[in-house]
């Protein structure tokens, strides 16, 4: 499928990693490949002592042009400590939309 927006998973991951010093970034294209909807998990020390809103504003500021070019953007933002705690507890999340097949989420019926 053609990448309509010009925004790709690799572009988003590179920009987040470079500009936020992220130690882990998982990007999921939820649009079926046309580049119109993405979800992400972002782990960076820059989120330390920031509220959820402040974390999202930081990310959205870095991706301002990219977010303007796509239809939907969802991010889950963690500090390295929060991410490690989830790993130890076996509760680490995946990017929303992971495990989907087009419009149908795995384990459900259309």
N, C-alpha and C positions, 0 to 999 in steps of 0.2 A: 504494500500500500504506500502511496506517496506521503511523504512527510509534509503536510500542508503548512504548518506553522514555521518550519525551519528550526524548531526546538527539538532536540534529541535527548535521550537519556544520558548519553556520553557528555554532551554539552553541559547539562545541568550538574552532573556529577563532578566534572572538571571545575566548574565555576565555584561550586560549594566547597569542594576540597581545597582549592587554591585560596579563595577569599575568606573562608571561615576557619581554615586550619582544621577541617574535619578529619577525625580519625576513622570514621566509618560513615559511608553514604550508600544507601540502597535506593535506587530509583526504579519505579515501575510505571511503564506506559499502560495506562488503563483504557486507552482509546482504540486499541486494536491495531496500533502502528501508525496512525495518521498524525500523531504528535499533538493532540489537542487536550489530553488529560493525563496528568502525572500525579503519582503519590511518592512520598519519600520518607525514609528514616534517616535522620541526621544526628551524628554524635560529634560533639566538639567541646573542648574546654571553654570556649567563648560563651557557652550557655550557663556557666557557673554563676550563681547568685542572681540569675535573671528569672523573672516570672515567665509563665508560658506565653503570655501575650508579648513580652519583650523579646523572647526567643523567635517567635514567628515574625515579628516586625524586623528583626535583624536579617532573617533569611529572605523575607519578601523585599527588603531593601536591596540586598545583593542581587536578587533575581527580578528586579523591577521590569526590565525590558522583556524578559522571557515570559513572565507571568502575564504581561499585557498581550502577548502574542498567542496565548493558549486559552482554552475554555475553562479548564479546572486544574487546581493545584491543591494538594493536601500534604501537609508535612507533620511528622511526629519528631519532636526535638528532645534530645537527651544529653545529659552530661556524660562523660566517660564513666563516672562512678555509678550513675543510674543504669547505664547500659550493662556494666559489669555485674551489678546486682541482679539484673534480669537474667543474665547469662548463667550465673551461679544458681539461681532459683529455677532455671529452665523455663522462664516466662518471656524470653526475648520475642519481640514482635517482628513481623515482616511488614513490608510496605503494604498499605491497604491496596487491594486489587490483586495482590500476589495470589496465584493459584486460580485465576479466573480464566475462562475460555470464552472470549467475546463478551456477551452480555450475561452469561450464566456462571455463577460462582460454583466452584467444585463442591459437590456434596448436596447440591440443590437441584431442583428441576425448574424448567422455564414455565 
